[in-house]
């Protein structure tokens, strides 16, 4: 049933796209300068269908499940209703398309679409699929009933798996955060909900997580390829843009090699290293390399939707530049054309901005940063664009939908716009930031400067638009943890990589052999650190270094069978273990997850201390009822905690023990607070 759900995502997405974006296939015919492209349209259509269909079906299942929230299995009823409806829509769409094809039979088309993949597209597609497979399955897979979670991703996977299992094993409606249970949900959780639903429908958890992750990753690359192709008109630039997407530019590798002691073998040092190279704060987390797409699986989904929306709106930018970028045209005439004509503001097509606004607004709780990043790009793009009220309409719908979702899921807001200059730079001054960017991005800023100089006005305009998320990251903090702004910098680097690719292709197209060699050298300098990062990701995530959990563990099965998502567990500050795998909703998990999402972890730390240190049954029971605790777990972590002195005897005298495993210090006991051993 899980595979059927994914299939319905494509077919339903096709039906929606046919109505919402009827001219979508035409985007594969020409670039933005109206030159004919040799491009297989399915490299656009399949990603678009998957993204649109996934958003539509997943939200439909979620809201339907909310209606049945008081039943034992809301997802059963939700899927029972939504999937047949999606199937009917898909069948009707297929018959409608078949009828149109028969009606057009025998008629000549003015412009045929290439249905087969070119050699470049075949190589690109195979490379992307292989890369996606290696990354996703190396970091998360099941073998012999054991779940292997990669060493470089297990920390982020703790709340991800907690949220997934809260849906596939539990009844997390209305939704709360698995590592800060009992409150609202401030985290964009809908991708995890989709995965949880796929597991509920029968897919094993690694397939449920990896298949949509791979599809999202592949979709993002293919849509970036098309965006680069339409901007530059060059297949090579599209391929290089994807290469730069995968393998980041940085001088970190060169700095590392320069710092090796004299006499050290370079190849040996590189072969023995298993840490992410770092020359800037938190770079050793793997913030900037492919590891991000392994531990934040929803990021690729968000980027793919962002690229699709940009593809849909950029024609308006080129239409305006085509009118104003004429030789010897007076500046005053250009300004009049841009700001004081009907075409500059009027809405010529309501359907596309409305549909794109709904699409982007639906992304808010899949990946909120992608929504903000996309709006930032479109804001600058709209300044010199025709029919810019279409951009405003899209933004209004997106912001309105995000506002409604935020009010429904959250109490208050998870973000606040505070000015903070410098991001993670050690010295938050203009020169300090310049030094930080030079170390972080390597030669890329110089290549982009060269690209800016040789681009026409429309190219310069787009480069400024693509750079705005980076500027935003260095000037605004949305949460208590500014580190999360790294995604905006990545968005800008990915999009600006299109113009870096254009510079390199121009060098490679020159006849001078030395200029071509310079182009090849430039590719190596722009990708060396990223390629080595990829090697490090694979080294870090071997089965021997993985966190291994037992899918058939008795503790995990007990939690699944004896609790639901309304039962809050008082535990040590767990990250990932058998308890989390069982779908337990933790009162206070590992604090960083909840703290960075905007929750008051200090308050709960104090409550945890009071409950575990309580001296009498009455004191403990009062605290338990105030905090809505259903189960209390006592294990080795509690007994050896530095945050409190465990009064295990009081817990044992207060509530009935309902589960026990292990002996001595390693004993784990679960107490049910609904089974008191004293007279309340």
N, C-alpha and C positions, 0 to 999 in steps of 0.2 A: 504493500500500500504506500510505503514511503517513496518508492520509485515512481509510482503512479502520480503521487502528489507533485514530484518534480516535473514529470511529463506535463501535467496540467498547468504548471507554472508557465511552460513554454507555449502551450496551445492557447491558454487564456490570455497570456501576454500578447500573442499574435492577434487575437480578436480585438483586444483593447487598442493595440497600436494601429490596427487597420482603421479604427474609428477615430482615435485621438490624434494620430499623426499619419494621415492618409498619404502624405508625400514623403514618408520616411525612406522608402526604397530609392527615391530620386537622389538622395544624398550620396549614394554610391556612384552616381553617373559622372559628376564633374567636381572639380575642386572649387574653392571659393572664387577663383579667378575665371571660372567657367570653362576651363580646359577639360577635355574628356579624360576620365580615369578608367584604367583597366583594373577593376576592383570587384571581387566576388561579393555580391550584396548580402550573402548570408553571414559574412563576417561582421556585418552591422546588425542584421535582423535578429540573428540568434541571441546575441547579448542583450539587445533591446527587449526581445520577448521575455527572456529569463528575468531581467530586472523588473520590468513592469508587472509581469505575472506573479513574481515572488512577492512584491509589495502588495498587490491586490489580494492574492489568496491568503497571505499570512495575516494581513489586517482583518480580512473577512472572517477567518477562523478565530482570531483573537476576540473580536467583538461578539461573535456568536457564542463563543465559550463564556464570555462575561454574562450573557443572558442566562446561561445554564450553570452559573457559578455555584449555586447551592446544591447541585446534583453531585453524585459521587465521582463522575467522570465527565467534566464539561467538554473535554476534547473529543470524546466519543460522539456527542451530539453535534458539536460544531463541525467536525469532519463529515459526519453523516449528512449534514445539510449542505455544506459549502462545496464539497467535492462533486456531488452529482450536478449541482447548479453549474459549476465550472465546466463539467463535462458537456452539459447541454449547450452552453455558450460556445464551447470549442467546436462541437459538431455542427451547430448552426453556421458558425463562421466558415467551416470547411465547405459545407454545401453551397454557401453563398459565393465563395471564391471559385469553386468548381463551376458554378453556373456562369460566372463572369468569364472564366477561361474559355468555356465552350462558345460563348457569344462572340468572343474575339478571335476564335479559331479562323485561320485563313487570312486575317488582316495583317498587314505589314506594320511593324513598329518602327517609328522614326529613329529610335535609338535602342539597340539591343543591349541588354545587360549581360555581362560576362558571368556565367553560372559556375564555371570551373575555376579552381584555384590556380594562380600563377605559381611558378617555381618559388619565387620569393615569398609568396603567401604561404605555400606549403611548408617551407623551411621555418618561417616565423611561427606558424601555428604549432608545428611539432615541437619547436624549442620552448614555446610558452607552456604547452601541455606537460612536457617532461619536467620543466622547472616547477610548475605547480604541483605535480605529483610528488616530486622529491621533497619539496618543502612541507607539504601537508602531511604526507604519510610518514616522513622521518620523525616528525614531532608528535604524532598522535596515531596510535594503531593498537589493535587487539591481536594477541597471539596466545592460543591455548588458554582462553578465558582470563587472560591477564591484560590489563589496560596499561600501555606504555605511554607515558607523558614525557616529552623531551625536556632535558635539563634546562634549556634556554627559554622554555615557555611555561613551565609548571606553575610559576608564581601567578601569572595572569590567568592561567586556566582555572585557578581555584574558584574565583567568582563565576567564571564562564560555566564551568561544570555544575557549580551549585545552582545557577539559574536554569540551566538546561534540565537538570534532574528535578527541579522544583515544578516543572511542567510535565515532563514525561513520567515521573513517578508521583508527582503531587498534584495539588489543586491550587496553584498560586494565582487565584483570581479573587478579589482585586490583587494586583501584583505588588509584592514587596521585595526588598533586596535580600538575597540569600545570606549575605554576610553581615546584615544589620536588620534582622527580621522584625516584623511588627510595625514598621514605619512605611512611608511612601517609597516610591522607586525613583531615584534621581539619575539612574544610569540608563543609557540607551540600550535596551535589552531585547529588542524585537528580533535581531538575528539569532540570539540564543533561544528565543521562543520558537522560531522556525525550526531550529535544530531539535529542540525538545519535542516538537510536534512530529518531526520525521522519525525520531526514536520511538515515540508513542505509536506511530503507524507501522512499526515493525523493523525499521532499519537498525542495525547494530550501531552503537554510539559512535564508533569511528567513521562508519559510512555516513551516518547522519550529520556529522560535523565536517568531514573532509569533502564530501561531494559538493555541497553548496559553497564551501570555501574555494574549491578548485574552480567551480563555474564562475564565481565572483572574480577571482584572480585573473582567469583567462579573459573574461569580459572586459575588465579594466584595461588590459594590454591591447586587446583588439580595438577598443574604442579610442584609445590613445593613438594607435597606429593610424586609424582613419582620420582623426583630428590633425595629426601631423601631415598626412597625405593631402588633406584638403587645404591646409595652410601653405605648404611648400610646393605641392604638386610633384613631389619626388618620393618614389618608393624607398630609396636608400635613406632618406631623412626619416621616413616612418619607421623603418627597421632600427635605425640608430636611436631614435627617440625611445623605442622600447628597450634597447640595450641600456641606455642611460637611466631609464626607469628602474631596471633590475639591479644595476651595479652603479652605486653612487660615486660621485666625484668627491675626493678628499685627499689631503696631503698626509693623512695619518699613517698610511703604510710607509711612505717615504721618510717621515719623521722617525718612525720606529726603526727602520733600517739604518738611518743615520746615527741613531743612538746605540747601536750594537757595539759592544767593546771590541777593540782591535783584536783580530785573530779569530773572531767568532764566525763560524760558517753561516752564510746567509740562508742557504737552502735548509740547513739543519735547524736553524732558529725558527724559520717559518714553518717547517714541518712539525716541530715539537710544540709550538704555541697552540693553546686551545682557548685563549681568552680573546674577546673582542678588543681590537686595538683602539686606543683612546688617547686623544691629545686635547680634548675639551671635556668639560664637566658632564658626567653621566653618559658619555659616548660608549663606555664599556658596558652599558646596559643593552647595547644593540638597538639604540633608538632610531638610527638612521639607515639601517641595512635591511635586508630581506627578512630578518628575524621578526620585524614588526608585523609582517603579513602572516607570520606563523602564530604569533601570540595574540594579535588583534585581528581575528578572522573577518570581522565586520568592516574593517577599514577598506579592503579591496572592493567590497560591495558599495560602500559609500563613494569611493573614487569613481567607480564605473558609472554610477548614476550622475555624478558631477560632470563627467566627460560627456555623457549623453545629452544633458541639458545644455552644456556649452555648444555642442555640435548643432543643436536645434536653433540656438539664438544668434550664433555668429553671422549668418547671412545678412542680418540687418546692419551689422557693422560694416561689412564689405559694400553693401548697397550705398551707404552714405559716403564712404571713402571714394567710391567710384565717381560720385558726383563732384566732390570737392577737390580731389587730388588731380586736378588738370593743370597742365603747364600754363604759367603766366596768369592764372586766375587771381584777381585781387583778393587780398585777405578779407576785406570787408564783405565781399560776395560769399566767400566760404562761410563766414560767421553767420550771415543771414540764412544760408542754406541749412546750416547745422541747427540753429536755434529759433529761427523765425519763419519757418515754412510749415505748411500743414502736414506734409509727409514726415517731417522731423518728429512730430508728436502723435499723430493720429494712430489709431489701432486699425491695421488693415486686415489682421487675421486674429480673431478672438480664440479660435480653437487651440492653436499651438501654445500661447502663453498660459491659457487656463489649464490645459492638460499638463504642461510642463510644471506649472505651479503646484498642481495636485501631486504630481510625481515627486517633486523636490520636498514638498511639505510632508508627504508620507514617509520620507527618509529620516525625519527628525529623531525618532526613537530607534532607528537602525544605526545611524551614525550622525550625530548632531554637528560635529565639526565639519563634515563634508557639506552640510547645508550652509553653514556660515561661510566656508571657503568659497563655495559656488556663488553665493550672493555677493561676496566681495569682488570676485572676478567680473560678474555681470554688471556691478555698479559702475566700474570704470569703463567697461565695454560700452555701456549705454550712453556715455557722455557724447560720443561721436557715433551715433547710430540712427538709422531711420526708424520711425514708429516706436520711439523709446517708451511710450506709454505701455507698450506690450511688456517691456522689462518691468515697469512699475506694477502692472497687473500681476505678472508672475511673482514678484517679490511680495505683494500684498497677500496673495493666496498662500504662499509659502509661510510667511510670518504668521498669518492668521491660523493656519493649521497647526503650526508649531506651538502657538500660544494656547490653543484649545487642548492639545495633547499635554502640554506642560501643566495646565491647570487641572487636568483630570488625574494625571499620575503623581503630581508633586504637591507638597505643601510649601508654598513659597516658590523660590527659584533656586536652581542648582548653580546658576552662573550670575556673576555681577561684573559689569564692565569697569575695571579699574586701570588707570594709567600705570604702566610699569615698563620703563625703558630698559632694554638690554637683554631680555630673556634670560639665558643661563650664562651669559658672559661674566667672567670673573671681575672685570672692570666695566661697570655699566656707564661708560662714557662713549662718545661718538667714535673715538679712536680705539677704545676697548672693544666695541662691537665690531669694528672693521677688522681688528686682529682676530677676533673670534671667528668671523665668517671666513677669513683667509685660511685659518687652520681647519675649519670644518668642511669647507667646500672646495678647497684646493684651487685648481686652475679655472674652475667653472665661471667665477665672476668675470675673469678677463675674457674668456670666450664669449660670454654674454655681452660684454661691453663691445667687442668686435661685431657681434651680431647686430646689436642696436645701431651701430654706425652704418652698416650696409643695408639695413632694412628700409623699405619704403615706409611711408607714414602709417599705413595700416598695420604693418608689422611692429613698428615702434609702439603704436597704440596697444596692440595685444600684449606686447611684452610688459608694458606698464600695468595692464589689467592682471596679467598672470603673476606679477610681482607683489600685488597688494596683500595676499595672505601672508607672505613673508614679513612685510612691513607691519602688518597687524600683530604677528607673533612677537615682534620685538618692541611693541608699544602698549599692548593691552594684555591684561591678565583676567581670564574669565573665572578661574577657580582658585582655591587656596594653593594648588600645585601648578605653578607656571610651566612645569615640564611638559604638560599635555599639549602645549602650544607647538611642540615639535611637528605635529601633523600638518599645521599650516605651512611650515617651512618646506616640508616634503611636497606638499601640493604645488607650491611655487616652483620648486626645483624640477619636478616632473614636467610641468607645463612649459617652463622655460627651456627645458631640455630639447624641446622641438626646435628652437632657434639655434641652440648649440649644435644640434644634429645638422641643421641647414648649413652652418659654417663649415663643418667638417666635410660634408658632401661637396660643397663648392671647391674645397681644396682637392678632394679626390678626383674631381672632374677636370682639373687642370692638366695640361699635357706635360708640364715640367715634372720630371721624376722626383726632384727634391721637394717640390711643393706637395706632391702626393705622399711622399715619405713623412712630411710634416703632419699631414692629415692622419696617417696611421699612428704616428707617435702621439698625436693629440687624443686619439681614441684610447690608447693605452693609458695615458695620464688621467683621462676622465673616468676610467673604469677599473683601474688596478686595485684600488682599495676595496671597491665593491665586490670584485671577483674574489679577493682574499676573504672578505667578510662572509661570502657565500660558502667558501670552503670551511671557514670556522663554524658556521651554523651547522653544517653537516657533521663536523667533528664533535661538536658539543652534544649532538642529538643521536648518539648511538644507543642501542638497547642496553649496553652495559652501564651507561650513565643515566638512564631514564628513571623517573619515578614510576614504580610499578604498583598498580592496585589490582586487587582480585575482584573480578566481576561477580564471582560466586561466594564472596566472603560472607560468613554468617551475620556479622554486624551490619553490613550494608543491606542484606536481605531483611534483617529484623526491622531496620529503620524504614525501609520501603513498605513493609507489611503492617507496621504498627503505628505509623505516624502519617500526617499529611502536612501540607504547606501552611496550615494554620497553627501547627504545633511548634513552639519556639524552644530551641535547645540551648541551655546554659552550658557552655563548654569553655575550654581554654581557647586562646585566640588562634584557632585552626587556620591553616592555609588550604592544603589539599590532603585529604586522607580518606579512609573508608567511610567515615561519617558523612563527609561532604558528598562523596560519590553516591551515598544512599538517598540524597535529596533532603538532608536535614537543613532546616532553616535556623541559622545560628544567631543567637542574641548579639554576640560580638565576635566576629571572625578576625582574621588578620587586619589590624587597624588601618593600614595604608589604603586598602581598597575603599573602605567606607569614608575615611577622612578625605581622600582626594575627590570623592564624589560629593562632598559637602555635608556629611553627617557629623553629629556631635559625638565623636568617639571618646572624648575625655569623660563625659557624663557616664557613658556606659562602662568605661573602665572602672569608675568608682562604684557603680552598682554591682559589677562582677565581684569586686573585692569584698563588698559588704555581704553579698550572698554566700560566698565561699568561706568567709570568716565568721559568719553569724554564730552566736554562742548558744542560742536557745531555739527550739522548734518554732516558737511563736514569732521570734524575730525573723527567722528564715522564711517562714510561710508568708508573713506580711510583705516582705521584699519580693518574694516569688509572685504573689498575686498582683502587686503593683506593676511588675514588669511582664506579666502575662507569660510566665515560664511554664511550659508543660513538662519537659524532661530536663534532668540535671545529669550531666556526664562527669564522672570523676575518673581520672586516669593519671598516668605517669607525669604528664605535663602539669597538671594541677598540683601534684605532690611536690614538684620541683620548681614551682613558679617563684620568681623574684618579686612579683607584683602583690602577692598576698600570702598569708599563712593559712593553708587549707585546714578547716575544721571538719574532717571527713566523718568523724564520729557523730557530729550533730546532724549531718545530712542522713546518715544511716538510721538515726533514731527518729527522723522526721517523716521520711517517705519510704514506701516499699520499693525494694530493688526489683526491677523487671527484666534485667539482662546483666549477665556477667561473663567475662572471658579473661583468661590470663590469671597469673598468680603473683602475689607479693607486690612489689613496686610497679610491676607491669600489668597489674589487674585493671580492667576497665569495667566500670559499673554504670548502669543507667537507672535513674530513679524517676518514678512517675509521680508528679506532684498532685495528681488527681487521686492518689491512693495514700492518704496520710496515715501515719501510725500513731497519731496523737489526737486528742479530742479538740476539734476546732471550736 
